[in-house]
Structures are given as structure tokens and as C-alpha cells.
């Protein structure tokens, strides 16, 4: 005797998705760089990845922040 799978209710948003996608969907993030709109799956243990790729967006963002700090320190008068 085979058992027929019951289709999920369309209003149901929780619970496992077919193929185990629910845990992966919860880890989908949008890159935090303003010029990038890529999405990625965050596989980091702490689930706190910010950029789609460190070489693509992360390094560029860090360089911009460093340059801004350097400019501010140049503008600050020495004691």
C-alpha cells in the first residue's frame, strides 16, 4: 500500500520545504555594498556574513572606510 503525500496548505509559511530548502532560505542575504544587489547563502558559523564576496565587495568597502578614516585624521589638527 503506497501512501500519497499531502500537499501543503498555500497559507503555510513555516516548516520544512521540499528538498530541505527551508534552512537554506533562512540564510539568504543581500550584499551590503550599495553598488551590489547580489544575494548569497551565508554559510558562516555565526551567520553574520556581510558581502557576496570579500574580493568583490568586502575589500572595496574596507578600502573606502580606511580612506575615509585617513582623510578625517588628516583634517584633525595636531595638538
VOGU-444257 format. One record per residue: chain; x negated, y, z negated of N, C-alpha, C, CB in turn. Coordinates in steps of 0.05 Angstrom, whole numbers, plus 5000, padded with zeros to 4 digits. Last residue first. Glycine has a CB too. Layout:
BEGIN
<rec><cadena>A</cadena><n_px>X</n_px><n_py>Y</n_py><n_pz>Z</n_pz><ca_px>X</ca_px><ca_py>Y</ca_py><ca_pz>Z</ca_pz><c_px>X</c_px><c_py>Y</c_py><c_pz>Z</c_pz><cb_px>X</cb_px><cb_py>Y</cb_py><cb_pz>Z</cb_pz></rec>
...
***
This chain:
BEGIN
<rec><cadena>A</cadena><n_px>4044</n_px><n_py>6367</n_py><n_pz>4636</n_pz><ca_px>4042</ca_px><ca_py>6383</ca_py><ca_pz>4611</ca_pz><c_px>4015</c_px><c_py>6395</c_py><c_pz>4608</c_pz><cb_px>4047</cb_px><cb_py>6365</cb_py><cb_pz>4587</cb_pz></rec>
<rec><cadena>A</cadena><n_px>4066</n_px><n_py>6375</n_py><n_pz>4704</n_pz><ca_px>4049</ca_px><ca_py>6362</ca_py><ca_pz>4684</ca_pz><c_px>4047</c_px><c_py>6380</c_py><c_pz>4659</c_pz><cb_px>4020</cb_px><cb_py>6356</cb_py><cb_pz>4695</cb_pz></rec>
<rec><cadena>A</cadena><n_px>4132</n_px><n_py>6376</n_py><n_pz>4731</n_pz><ca_px>4107</ca_px><ca_py>6389</ca_py><ca_pz>4724</ca_pz><c_px>4092</c_px><c_py>6375</c_py><c_pz>4702</c_pz><cb_px>4113</cb_px><cb_py>6418</cb_py><cb_pz>4715</cb_pz></rec>
<rec><cadena>A</cadena><n_px>4158</n_px><n_py>6332</n_py><n_pz>4778</n_pz><ca_px>4158</ca_px><ca_py>6338</ca_py><ca_pz>4749</ca_pz><c_px>4131</c_px><c_py>6352</c_py><c_pz>4743</c_pz><cb_px>4161</cb_px><cb_py>6312</cb_py><cb_pz>4732</cb_pz></rec>
<rec><cadena>A</cadena><n_px>4150</n_px><n_py>6316</n_py><n_pz>4830</n_pz><ca_px>4164</ca_px><ca_py>6341</ca_py><ca_pz>4825</ca_pz><c_px>4163</c_px><c_py>6350</c_py><c_pz>4796</c_pz><cb_px>4193</cb_px><cb_py>6339</cb_py><cb_pz>4834</cb_pz></rec>
<rec><cadena>A</cadena><n_px>4126</n_px><n_py>6267</n_py><n_pz>4825</n_pz><ca_px>4111</ca_px><ca_py>6289</ca_py><ca_pz>4837</ca_pz><c_px>4123</c_px><c_py>6316</c_py><c_pz>4831</c_pz><cb_px>4108</cb_px><cb_py>6284</cb_py><cb_pz>4867</cb_pz></rec>
<rec><cadena>A</cadena><n_px>4169</n_px><n_py>6238</n_py><n_pz>4804</n_pz><ca_px>4146</ca_px><ca_py>6242</ca_py><ca_pz>4787</ca_pz><c_px>4127</c_px><c_py>6264</c_py><c_pz>4798</c_pz><cb_px>4130</cb_px><cb_py>6216</cb_py><cb_pz>4783</cb_pz></rec>
<rec><cadena>A</cadena><n_px>4202</n_px><n_py>6238</n_py><n_pz>4849</n_pz><ca_px>4211</ca_px><ca_py>6251</ca_py><ca_pz>4824</ca_pz><c_px>4187</c_px><c_py>6257</c_py><c_pz>4806</c_pz><cb_px>4232</cb_px><cb_py>6234</cb_py><cb_pz>4810</cb_pz></rec>
<rec><cadena>A</cadena><n_px>4172</n_px><n_py>6207</n_py><n_pz>4885</n_pz><ca_px>4178</ca_px><ca_py>6235</ca_py><ca_pz>4891</ca_pz><c_px>4187</c_px><c_py>6250</c_py><c_pz>4866</c_pz><cb_px>4201</cb_px><cb_py>6236</cb_py><cb_pz>4912</cb_pz></rec>
<rec><cadena>A</cadena><n_px>4173</n_px><n_py>6158</n_py><n_pz>4858</n_pz><ca_px>4147</ca_px><ca_py>6171</ca_py><ca_pz>4862</ca_pz><c_px>4152</c_px><c_py>6201</c_py><c_pz>4869</c_pz><cb_px>4132</cb_px><cb_py>6158</cb_py><cb_pz>4886</cb_pz></rec>
<rec><cadena>A</cadena><n_px>4227</n_px><n_py>6145</n_py><n_pz>4860</n_pz><ca_px>4214</ca_px><ca_py>6149</ca_py><ca_pz>4834</ca_pz><c_px>4188</c_px><c_py>6164</c_py><c_pz>4837</c_pz><cb_px>4209</cb_px><cb_py>6123</cb_py><cb_pz>4819</cb_pz></rec>
<rec><cadena>A</cadena><n_px>4232</n_px><n_py>6139</n_py><n_pz>4916</n_pz><ca_px>4247</ca_px><ca_py>6160</ca_py><ca_pz>4902</ca_pz><c_px>4235</c_px><c_py>6166</c_py><c_pz>4874</c_pz><cb_px>4277</cb_px><cb_py>6151</cb_py><cb_pz>4899</cb_pz></rec>
<rec><cadena>A</cadena><n_px>4198</n_px><n_py>6095</n_py><n_pz>4924</n_pz><ca_px>4192</ca_px><ca_py>6121</ca_py><ca_pz>4936</ca_pz><c_px>4207</c_px><c_py>6144</c_py><c_pz>4923</c_pz><cb_px>4198</cb_px><cb_py>6120</cb_py><cb_pz>4966</cb_pz></rec>
<rec><cadena>A</cadena><n_px>4227</n_px><n_py>6056</n_py><n_pz>4896</n_pz><ca_px>4199</ca_px><ca_py>6063</ca_py><ca_pz>4888</ca_pz><c_px>4192</c_px><c_py>6090</c_py><c_pz>4899</c_pz><cb_px>4179</cb_px><cb_py>6041</cb_py><cb_pz>4897</cb_pz></rec>
<rec><cadena>A</cadena><n_px>4274</n_px><n_py>6053</n_py><n_pz>4926</n_pz><ca_px>4275</ca_px><ca_py>6061</ca_py><ca_pz>4898</ca_pz><c_px>4247</c_px><c_py>6070</c_py><c_pz>4888</c_pz><cb_px>4285</cb_px><cb_py>6038</cb_py><cb_pz>4881</cb_pz></rec>
<rec><cadena>A</cadena><n_px>4252</n_px><n_py>6035</n_py><n_pz>4976</n_pz><ca_px>4266</ca_px><ca_py>6061</ca_py><ca_pz>4974</ca_pz><c_px>4268</c_px><c_py>6071</c_py><c_pz>4945</c_pz><cb_px>4295</cb_px><cb_py>6059</cb_py><cb_pz>4985</cb_pz></rec>
<rec><cadena>A</cadena><n_px>4232</n_px><n_py>5985</n_py><n_pz>4960</n_pz><ca_px>4214</ca_px><ca_py>6005</ca_py><ca_pz>4970</ca_pz><c_px>4227</c_px><c_py>6033</c_py><c_pz>4968</c_pz><cb_px>4206</cb_px><cb_py>5999</cb_py><cb_pz>5000</cb_pz></rec>
<rec><cadena>A</cadena><n_px>4280</n_px><n_py>5959</n_py><n_pz>4946</n_pz><ca_px>4260</ca_px><ca_py>5964</ca_py><ca_pz>4926</ca_pz><c_px>4240</c_px><c_py>5985</c_py><c_pz>4934</c_pz><cb_px>4245</cb_px><cb_py>5938</cb_py><cb_pz>4919</cb_pz></rec>
<rec><cadena>A</cadena><n_px>4304</n_px><n_py>5957</n_py><n_pz>4997</n_pz><ca_px>4317</ca_px><ca_py>5971</ca_py><ca_pz>4975</ca_pz><c_px>4297</c_px><c_py>5978</c_py><c_pz>4953</c_pz><cb_px>4340</cb_px><cb_py>5954</cb_py><cb_pz>4963</cb_pz></rec>
<rec><cadena>A</cadena><n_px>4268</n_px><n_py>5924</n_py><n_pz>5024</n_pz><ca_px>4273</ca_px><ca_py>5951</ca_py><ca_pz>5034</ca_pz><c_px>4286</c_px><c_py>5968</c_py><c_pz>5012</c_pz><cb_px>4292</cb_px><cb_py>5950</cb_py><cb_pz>5058</cb_pz></rec>
<rec><cadena>A</cadena><n_px>4272</n_px><n_py>5876</n_py><n_pz>4995</n_pz><ca_px>4247</ca_px><ca_py>5891</ca_py><ca_pz>4995</ca_pz><c_px>4251</c_px><c_py>5919</c_py><c_pz>5004</c_pz><cb_px>4227</cb_px><cb_py>5876</cb_py><cb_pz>5013</cb_pz></rec>
<rec><cadena>A</cadena><n_px>4327</n_px><n_py>5862</n_py><n_pz>5005</n_pz><ca_px>4317</ca_px><ca_py>5867</ca_py><ca_pz>4978</ca_pz><c_px>4292</c_px><c_py>5883</c_py><c_pz>4978</c_pz><cb_px>4312</cb_px><cb_py>5840</cb_py><cb_pz>4965</cb_pz></rec>
<rec><cadena>A</cadena><n_px>4334</n_px><n_py>5854</n_py><n_pz>5061</n_pz><ca_px>4347</ca_px><ca_py>5876</ca_py><ca_pz>5047</ca_pz><c_px>4334</c_px><c_py>5882</c_py><c_pz>5020</c_pz><cb_px>4376</cb_px><cb_py>5871</cb_py><cb_pz>5044</cb_pz></rec>
<rec><cadena>A</cadena><n_px>4295</n_px><n_py>5815</n_py><n_pz>5081</n_pz><ca_px>4312</ca_px><ca_py>5832</ca_py><ca_pz>5098</ca_pz><c_px>4321</c_px><c_py>5857</c_py><c_pz>5084</c_pz><cb_px>4336</cb_px><cb_py>5816</cb_py><cb_pz>5109</cb_pz></rec>
<rec><cadena>A</cadena><n_px>4270</n_px><n_py>5789</n_py><n_pz>5040</n_pz><ca_px>4253</ca_px><ca_py>5800</ca_py><ca_pz>5061</ca_pz><c_px>4269</c_px><c_py>5819</c_py><c_pz>5079</c_pz><cb_px>4241</cb_px><cb_py>5778</cb_py><cb_pz>5078</cb_pz></rec>
<rec><cadena>A</cadena><n_px>4313</n_px><n_py>5772</n_py><n_pz>5009</n_pz><ca_px>4294</ca_px><ca_py>5790</ca_py><ca_pz>4997</ca_pz><c_px>4277</c_px><c_py>5803</c_py><c_pz>5019</c_pz><cb_px>4275</cb_px><cb_py>5775</cb_py><cb_pz>4978</cb_pz></rec>
<rec><cadena>A</cadena><n_px>4379</n_px><n_py>5771</n_py><n_pz>5034</n_pz><ca_px>4352</ca_px><ca_py>5761</ca_py><ca_pz>5036</ca_pz><c_px>4333</c_px><c_py>5781</c_py><c_pz>5024</c_pz><cb_px>4344</cb_px><cb_py>5755</cb_py><cb_pz>5066</cb_pz></rec>
<rec><cadena>A</cadena><n_px>4425</n_px><n_py>5792</n_py><n_pz>5012</n_pz><ca_px>4427</ca_px><ca_py>5769</ca_py><ca_pz>5030</ca_pz><c_px>4400</c_px><c_py>5756</c_py><c_pz>5033</c_pz><cb_px>4438</cb_px><cb_py>5778</cb_py><cb_pz>5058</cb_pz></rec>
<rec><cadena>A</cadena><n_px>4420</n_px><n_py>5810</n_py><n_pz>4942</n_pz><ca_px>4416</ca_px><ca_py>5815</ca_py><ca_pz>4971</ca_pz><c_px>4418</c_px><c_py>5789</c_py><c_pz>4987</c_pz><cb_px>4388</cb_px><cb_py>5828</cb_py><cb_pz>4975</cb_pz></rec>
<rec><cadena>A</cadena><n_px>4429</n_px><n_py>5793</n_py><n_pz>4890</n_pz><ca_px>4440</ca_px><ca_py>5818</ca_py><ca_pz>4899</ca_pz><c_px>4440</c_px><c_py>5821</c_py><c_pz>4929</c_pz><cb_px>4425</cb_px><cb_py>5840</cb_py><cb_pz>4887</cb_pz></rec>
<rec><cadena>A</cadena><n_px>4445</n_px><n_py>5740</n_py><n_pz>4845</n_pz><ca_px>4430</ca_px><ca_py>5748</ca_py><ca_pz>4869</ca_pz><c_px>4444</c_px><c_py>5773</c_py><c_pz>4880</c_pz><cb_px>4429</cb_px><cb_py>5726</cb_py><cb_pz>4889</cb_pz></rec>
<rec><cadena>A</cadena><n_px>4464</n_px><n_py>5716</n_py><n_pz>4799</n_pz><ca_px>4461</ca_px><ca_py>5745</ca_py><ca_pz>4800</ca_pz><c_px>4445</c_px><c_py>5755</c_py><c_pz>4823</c_pz><cb_px>4448</cb_px><cb_py>5754</cb_py><cb_pz>4774</cb_pz></rec>
<rec><cadena>A</cadena><n_px>4468</n_px><n_py>5664</n_py><n_pz>4777</n_pz><ca_px>4489</ca_px><ca_py>5674</ca_py><ca_pz>4795</ca_pz><c_px>4488</c_px><c_py>5705</c_py><c_pz>4796</c_pz><cb_px>4516</cb_px><cb_py>5665</cb_py><cb_pz>4785</cb_pz></rec>
<rec><cadena>A</cadena><n_px>4428</n_px><n_py>5638</n_py><n_pz>4752</n_pz><ca_px>4442</ca_px><ca_py>5658</ca_py><ca_pz>4737</ca_pz><c_px>4465</c_px><c_py>5671</c_py><c_pz>4752</c_pz><cb_px>4423</cb_px><cb_py>5679</cb_py><cb_pz>4727</cb_pz></rec>
<rec><cadena>A</cadena><n_px>4409</n_px><n_py>5604</n_py><n_pz>4793</n_pz><ca_px>4420</ca_px><ca_py>5592</ca_py><ca_pz>4769</ca_pz><c_px>4436</c_px><c_py>5612</c_py><c_pz>4752</c_pz><cb_px>4397</cb_px><cb_py>5582</cb_py><cb_pz>4752</cb_pz></rec>
<rec><cadena>A</cadena><n_px>4431</n_px><n_py>5619</n_py><n_pz>4860</n_pz><ca_px>4413</ca_px><ca_py>5624</ca_py><ca_pz>4837</ca_pz><c_px>4425</c_px><c_py>5613</c_py><c_pz>4812</c_pz><cb_px>4407</cb_px><cb_py>5655</cb_py><cb_pz>4834</cb_pz></rec>
<rec><cadena>A</cadena><n_px>4461</n_px><n_py>5616</n_py><n_pz>4904</n_pz><ca_px>4454</ca_px><ca_py>5590</ca_py><ca_pz>4892</ca_pz><c_px>4435</c_px><c_py>5594</c_py><c_pz>4868</c_pz><cb_px>4440</cb_px><cb_py>5572</cb_py><cb_pz>4913</cb_pz></rec>
<rec><cadena>A</cadena><n_px>4509</n_px><n_py>5650</n_py><n_pz>4934</n_pz><ca_px>4490</ca_px><ca_py>5654</ca_py><ca_pz>4913</ca_pz><c_px>4485</c_px><c_py>5627</c_py><c_pz>4899</c_pz><cb_px>4500</cb_px><cb_py>5675</cb_py><cb_pz>4892</cb_pz></rec>
<rec><cadena>A</cadena><n_px>4518</n_px><n_py>5656</n_py><n_pz>5001</n_pz><ca_px>4525</ca_px><ca_py>5639</ca_py><ca_pz>4979</ca_pz><c_px>4503</c_px><c_py>5641</c_py><c_pz>4958</c_pz><cb_px>4530</cb_px><cb_py>5609</cb_py><cb_pz>4987</cb_pz></rec>
<rec><cadena>A</cadena><n_px>4534</n_px><n_py>5719</n_py><n_pz>5032</n_pz><ca_px>4516</ca_px><ca_py>5696</ca_py><ca_pz>5027</ca_pz><c_px>4527</c_px><c_py>5680</c_py><c_pz>5004</c_pz><cb_px>4487</cb_px><cb_py>5705</cb_py><cb_pz>5022</cb_pz></rec>
<rec><cadena>A</cadena><n_px>4547</n_px><n_py>5767</n_py><n_pz>5083</n_pz><ca_px>4556</ca_px><ca_py>5752</ca_py><ca_pz>5060</ca_pz><c_px>4537</c_px><c_py>5728</c_py><c_pz>5057</c_pz><cb_px>4586</cb_px><cb_py>5743</cb_py><cb_pz>5062</cb_pz></rec>
<rec><cadena>A</cadena><n_px>4527</n_px><n_py>5832</n_py><n_pz>5106</n_pz><ca_px>4526</ca_px><ca_py>5803</ca_py><ca_pz>5107</ca_pz><c_px>4536</c_px><c_py>5791</c_py><c_pz>5081</c_pz><cb_px>4497</cb_px><cb_py>5793</cb_py><cb_pz>5112</cb_pz></rec>
<rec><cadena>A</cadena><n_px>4524</n_px><n_py>5885</n_py><n_pz>5114</n_pz><ca_px>4550</ca_px><ca_py>5875</ca_py><ca_pz>5105</ca_pz><c_px>4551</c_px><c_py>5844</c_py><c_pz>5106</c_pz><cb_px>4572</cb_px><cb_py>5886</cb_py><cb_pz>5123</cb_pz></rec>
<rec><cadena>A</cadena><n_px>4479</n_px><n_py>5938</n_py><n_pz>5102</n_pz><ca_px>4483</ca_px><ca_py>5910</ca_py><ca_pz>5108</ca_pz><c_px>4511</c_px><c_py>5901</c_py><c_pz>5098</c_pz><cb_px>4461</cb_px><cb_py>5892</cb_py><cb_pz>5096</cb_pz></rec>
<rec><cadena>A</cadena><n_px>4470</n_px><n_py>5989</n_py><n_pz>5083</n_pz><ca_px>4469</ca_px><ca_py>5985</ca_py><ca_pz>5112</ca_pz><c_px>4475</c_px><c_py>5956</c_py><c_pz>5120</c_pz><cb_px>4442</cb_px><cb_py>5993</cb_py><cb_pz>5122</cb_pz></rec>
<rec><cadena>A</cadena><n_px>4471</n_px><n_py>5984</n_py><n_pz>5027</n_pz><ca_px>4491</ca_px><ca_py>5999</ca_py><ca_pz>5040</ca_pz><c_px>4493</c_px><c_py>5994</c_py><c_pz>5070</c_pz><cb_px>4487</cb_px><cb_py>6029</cb_py><cb_pz>5036</cb_pz></rec>
<rec><cadena>A</cadena><n_px>4462</n_px><n_py>5921</n_py><n_pz>4996</n_pz><ca_px>4450</ca_px><ca_py>5943</ca_py><ca_pz>5011</ca_pz><c_px>4471</c_px><c_py>5957</c_py><c_pz>5027</c_pz><cb_px>4427</cb_px><cb_py>5932</cb_py><cb_pz>5029</cb_pz></rec>
<rec><cadena>A</cadena><n_px>4486</n_px><n_py>5878</n_py><n_pz>4973</n_pz><ca_px>4490</ca_px><ca_py>5903</ca_py><ca_pz>4960</ca_pz><c_px>4476</c_px><c_py>5927</c_py><c_pz>4974</c_pz><cb_px>4480</cb_px><cb_py>5902</cb_py><cb_pz>4932</cb_pz></rec>
<rec><cadena>A</cadena><n_px>4523</n_px><n_py>5828</n_py><n_pz>5008</n_pz><ca_px>4497</ca_px><ca_py>5841</ca_py><ca_pz>5003</ca_pz><c_px>4502</c_px><c_py>5869</c_py><c_pz>4993</c_pz><cb_px>4481</cb_px><cb_py>5842</cb_py><cb_pz>5030</cb_pz></rec>
<rec><cadena>A</cadena><n_px>4573</n_px><n_py>5793</n_py><n_pz>4974</n_pz><ca_px>4567</ca_px><ca_py>5812</ca_py><ca_pz>4996</ca_pz><c_px>4541</c_px><c_py>5826</c_py><c_pz>4989</c_pz><cb_px>4590</cb_px><cb_py>5833</cb_py><cb_pz>5000</cb_pz></rec>
<rec><cadena>A</cadena><n_px>4578</n_px><n_py>5723</n_py><n_pz>4959</n_pz><ca_px>4574</ca_px><ca_py>5751</ca_py><ca_pz>4951</ca_pz><c_px>4570</c_px><c_py>5767</c_py><c_pz>4977</c_pz><cb_px>4549</cb_px><cb_py>5753</cb_py><cb_pz>4933</cb_pz></rec>
<rec><cadena>A</cadena><n_px>4605</n_px><n_py>5663</n_py><n_pz>4936</n_pz><ca_px>4601</ca_px><ca_py>5680</ca_py><ca_pz>4959</ca_pz><c_px>4599</c_px><c_py>5709</c_py><c_pz>4950</c_pz><cb_px>4625</cb_px><cb_py>5677</cb_py><cb_pz>4980</cb_pz></rec>
<rec><cadena>A</cadena><n_px>4618</n_px><n_py>5630</n_py><n_pz>4894</n_pz><ca_px>4591</ca_px><ca_py>5640</ca_py><ca_pz>4895</ca_pz><c_px>4585</c_px><c_py>5658</c_py><c_pz>4919</c_pz><cb_px>4571</cb_px><cb_py>5617</cb_py><cb_pz>4895</cb_pz></rec>
<rec><cadena>A</cadena><n_px>4669</n_px><n_py>5612</n_py><n_pz>4902</n_pz><ca_px>4664</ca_px><ca_py>5629</ca_py><ca_pz>4879</ca_pz><c_px>4636</c_px><c_py>5642</c_py><c_pz>4879</c_pz><cb_px>4669</cb_px><cb_py>5614</cb_py><cb_pz>4853</cb_pz></rec>
<rec><cadena>A</cadena><n_px>4660</n_px><n_py>5577</n_py><n_pz>4944</n_pz><ca_px>4674</ca_px><ca_py>5602</ca_py><ca_pz>4949</ca_pz><c_px>4669</c_px><c_py>5622</c_py><c_pz>4927</c_pz><cb_px>4704</cb_px><cb_py>5597</cb_py><cb_pz>4954</cb_pz></rec>
<rec><cadena>A</cadena><n_px>4637</n_px><n_py>5533</n_py><n_pz>4918</n_pz><ca_px>4621</ca_px><ca_py>5549</ca_py><ca_pz>4936</ca_pz><c_px>4634</c_px><c_py>5576</c_py><c_pz>4942</c_pz><cb_px>4617</cb_px><cb_py>5534</cb_py><cb_pz>4963</cb_pz></rec>
<rec><cadena>A</cadena><n_px>4679</n_px><n_py>5513</n_py><n_pz>4889</n_pz><ca_px>4656</ca_px><ca_py>5522</ca_py><ca_pz>4874</ca_pz><c_px>4638</c_px><c_py>5539</c_py><c_pz>4892</c_pz><cb_px>4640</cb_px><cb_py>5498</cb_py><cb_pz>4863</cb_pz></rec>
<rec><cadena>A</cadena><n_px>4714</n_px><n_py>5500</n_py><n_pz>4932</n_pz><ca_px>4722</ca_px><ca_py>5520</ca_py><ca_pz>4912</ca_pz><c_px>4698</c_px><c_py>5530</c_py><c_pz>4896</c_pz><cb_px>4742</cb_px><cb_py>5508</cb_py><cb_pz>4892</cb_pz></rec>
<rec><cadena>A</cadena><n_px>4699</n_px><n_py>5459</n_py><n_pz>4967</n_pz><ca_px>4692</ca_px><ca_py>5487</ca_py><ca_pz>4973</ca_pz><c_px>4698</c_px><c_py>5506</c_py><c_pz>4951</c_pz><cb_px>4708</cb_px><cb_py>5495</cb_py><cb_pz>4997</cb_pz></rec>
<rec><cadena>A</cadena><n_px>4707</n_px><n_py>5404</n_py><n_pz>4968</n_pz><ca_px>4692</ca_px><ca_py>5416</ca_py><ca_pz>4946</ca_pz><c_px>4684</c_px><c_py>5445</c_py><c_pz>4951</c_pz><cb_px>4667</cb_px><cb_py>5400</cb_py><cb_pz>4941</cb_pz></rec>
<rec><cadena>A</cadena><n_px>4741</n_px><n_py>5385</n_py><n_pz>5007</n_pz><ca_px>4712</ca_px><ca_py>5385</ca_py><ca_pz>5013</ca_pz><c_px>4695</c_px><c_py>5398</c_py><c_pz>4991</c_pz><cb_px>4707</cb_px><cb_py>5398</cb_py><cb_pz>5039</cb_pz></rec>
<rec><cadena>A</cadena><n_px>4794</n_px><n_py>5428</n_py><n_pz>4990</n_pz><ca_px>4785</ca_px><ca_py>5405</ca_py><ca_pz>5005</ca_pz><c_px>4755</c_px><c_py>5407</c_py><c_pz>5011</c_pz><cb_px>4800</cb_px><cb_py>5401</cb_py><cb_pz>5031</cb_pz></rec>
<rec><cadena>A</cadena><n_px>4786</n_px><n_py>5458</n_py><n_pz>4925</n_pz><ca_px>4793</ca_px><ca_py>5460</ca_py><ca_pz>4953</ca_pz><c_px>4783</c_px><c_py>5435</c_py><c_pz>4967</c_pz><cb_px>4782</cb_px><cb_py>5485</cb_py><cb_pz>4966</cb_pz></rec>
<rec><cadena>A</cadena><n_px>4811</n_px><n_py>5452</n_py><n_pz>4859</n_pz><ca_px>4791</ca_px><ca_py>5445</ca_py><ca_pz>4880</ca_pz><c_px>4802</c_px><c_py>5447</c_py><c_pz>4908</c_pz><cb_px>4781</cb_px><cb_py>5417</cb_py><cb_pz>4875</cb_pz></rec>
<rec><cadena>A</cadena><n_px>4842</n_px><n_py>5510</n_py><n_pz>4831</n_pz><ca_px>4839</ca_px><ca_py>5482</ca_py><ca_pz>4835</ca_pz><c_px>4819</c_px><c_py>5476</c_py><c_pz>4858</c_pz><cb_px>4865</cb_px><cb_py>5468</cb_py><cb_pz>4840</cb_pz></rec>
<rec><cadena>A</cadena><n_px>4886</n_px><n_py>5563</n_py><n_pz>4852</n_pz><ca_px>4866</ca_px><ca_py>5551</ca_py><ca_pz>4835</ca_pz><c_px>4864</c_px><c_py>5522</c_py><c_pz>4841</c_pz><cb_px>4871</cb_px><cb_py>5557</cb_py><cb_pz>4806</cb_pz></rec>
<rec><cadena>A</cadena><n_px>4929</n_px><n_py>5580</n_py><n_pz>4882</n_pz><ca_px>4903</ca_px><ca_py>5591</ca_py><ca_pz>4888</ca_pz><c_px>4880</c_px><c_py>5578</c_py><c_pz>4872</c_pz><cb_px>4903</cb_px><cb_py>5621</cb_py><cb_pz>4882</cb_pz></rec>
<rec><cadena>A</cadena><n_px>4989</n_px><n_py>5565</n_py><n_pz>4911</n_pz><ca_px>4970</ca_px><ca_py>5555</ca_py><ca_pz>4891</ca_pz><c_px>4942</c_px><c_py>5565</c_py><c_pz>4899</c_pz><cb_px>4970</cb_px><cb_py>5524</cb_py><cb_pz>4890</cb_pz></rec>
<rec><cadena>A</cadena><n_px>5025</n_px><n_py>5575</n_py><n_pz>4949</n_pz><ca_px>5020</ca_px><ca_py>5596</ca_py><ca_pz>4929</ca_pz><c_px>4999</c_px><c_py>5588</c_py><c_pz>4909</c_pz><cb_px>5046</cb_px><cb_py>5603</cb_py><cb_pz>4915</cb_pz></rec>
<rec><cadena>A</cadena><n_px>5030</n_px><n_py>5528</n_py><n_pz>4978</n_pz><ca_px>5017</ca_px><ca_py>5551</ca_py><ca_pz>4991</ca_pz><c_px>5010</c_px><c_py>5573</c_py><c_pz>4971</c_pz><cb_px>5033</cb_px><cb_py>5561</cb_py><cb_pz>5013</cb_pz></rec>
<rec><cadena>A</cadena><n_px>5013</n_px><n_py>5467</n_py><n_pz>4946</n_pz><ca_px>5032</ca_px><ca_py>5488</ca_py><ca_pz>4949</ca_pz><c_px>5018</c_px><c_py>5513</c_py><c_pz>4960</c_pz><cb_px>5046</cb_px><cb_py>5494</cb_py><cb_pz>4921</cb_pz></rec>
<rec><cadena>A</cadena><n_px>4980</n_px><n_py>5415</n_py><n_pz>4983</n_pz><ca_px>4981</ca_px><ca_py>5434</ca_py><ca_pz>4961</ca_pz><c_px>5002</c_px><c_py>5456</c_py><c_pz>4967</c_pz><cb_px>4954</cb_px><cb_py>5447</cb_py><cb_pz>4957</cb_pz></rec>
<rec><cadena>A</cadena><n_px>5009</n_px><n_py>5352</n_py><n_pz>5001</n_pz><ca_px>4998</ca_px><ca_py>5378</ca_py><ca_pz>5010</ca_pz><c_px>5000</c_px><c_py>5398</c_py><c_pz>4986</c_pz><cb_px>5013</cb_px><cb_py>5389</cb_py><cb_pz>5034</cb_pz></rec>
<rec><cadena>A</cadena><n_px>4990</n_px><n_py>5289</n_py><n_pz>4978</n_pz><ca_px>5010</ca_px><ca_py>5311</ca_py><ca_pz>4976</ca_pz><c_px>4996</c_px><c_py>5337</c_py><c_pz>4984</c_pz><cb_px>5023</cb_px><cb_py>5312</cb_py><cb_pz>4948</cb_pz></rec>
<rec><cadena>A</cadena><n_px>4973</n_px><n_py>5232</n_py><n_pz>5014</n_pz><ca_px>4964</ca_px><ca_py>5255</ca_py><ca_pz>4999</ca_pz><c_px>4986</c_px><c_py>5277</c_py><c_pz>5000</c_pz><cb_px>4937</cb_px><cb_py>5266</cb_py><cb_pz>5009</cb_pz></rec>
<rec><cadena>A</cadena><n_px>5001</n_px><n_py>5168</n_py><n_pz>5005</n_pz><ca_px>5000</ca_px><ca_py>5192</ca_py><ca_pz>5022</ca_pz><c_px>4992</c_px><c_py>5216</c_py><c_pz>5004</c_pz><cb_px>5027</cb_px><cb_py>5197</cb_py><cb_pz>5036</cb_pz></rec>
<rec><cadena>A</cadena><n_px>4971</n_px><n_py>5107</n_py><n_pz>4996</n_pz><ca_px>4984</ca_px><ca_py>5130</ca_py><ca_pz>4983</ca_pz><c_px>4980</c_px><c_py>5155</c_py><c_pz>5000</c_pz><cb_px>4972</cb_px><cb_py>5134</cb_py><cb_pz>4954</cb_pz></rec>
<rec><cadena>A</cadena><n_px>4986</n_px><n_py>5042</n_py><n_pz>5019</n_pz><ca_px>4970</ca_px><ca_py>5067</ca_py><ca_pz>5020</ca_pz><c_px>4986</c_px><c_py>5089</c_py><c_pz>5008</c_pz><cb_px>4962</cb_px><cb_py>5073</cb_py><cb_pz>5050</cb_pz></rec>
<rec><cadena>A</cadena><n_px>4983</n_px><n_py>4977</n_py><n_pz>5000</n_pz><ca_px>5000</ca_px><ca_py>5000</ca_py><ca_pz>5000</ca_pz><c_px>4982</c_px><c_py>5025</c_py><c_pz>5000</c_pz><cb_px>5019</cb_px><cb_py>5000</cb_py><cb_pz>4976</cb_pz></rec>
***
